[in-house]
Amino acid sequence: MIAKIWRKLLLFILIVLCLFNIISKFVKKSSLKSELLSSAQYVQSLNQK
């Protein structure tokens, strides 16, 4: 009885942590994309001068 409760609890925690990991990767990817775009614009402005 107690083992089933622990198994369900740990499975729930594992699912929540996996979802949190996936969401954090998407957030970091979008910020990385914007940083790359801004650095590319900076390099272009230097090349035009």
C-alpha angles and dihedrals in degrees: 000000000000091000091057091051092050091047092052092045094050091046090053091049090049092052092049092050092049091051091048090051092051093048093048091052091053091050093049092047093055093049090048090052092053091047091052091049093051092048091049090052090050092052090048091052090051092050092050092055 
